[in-house]
């Protein structure tokens, strides 16, 4: 199994756990004289089993990512870099958008104008460069995910 396949299984398992949680909560209480639609104890046992499977899968994915070289580091290093690039891009675009905002209108010429304190065009260039780096590292990670076999 490749890392990409394991990630897909991890996602499906996490969704199944969320659905089980909702079913457990929905059947935890019932009115006297009725019975729950589903057995919450059995659902809880199923959720526990799925959680165990999820933990084992996450451990294998993390172990594989830490042991697999990618560029100048490991996949784990690349994932950390990607997360920071996403945050950097978000900060840069938010700053550029705030600096470029033109939603304040003056009714009279005597009212003070609003000026920007940020170099908007420079921020946009930096955001574009960061987005390009983000796309490249994401492609590298995806490529590795489809070629690397999951460790036991």
ABEGO torsion letter per residue (X at the ends): XBAAAAAAAAAAAAAAAAAAAAAAAAAABBBBGBBBABBAAAAAAAAAAAAAAAAAAAAAAAAAAAABBBEABBAAAAAAAAAAAAAAAAAAAAAAAAAABAABBBABAABBBBBBABBAAAAAAAAAAAAAAAAAAAAAAAAAAAABBBBX
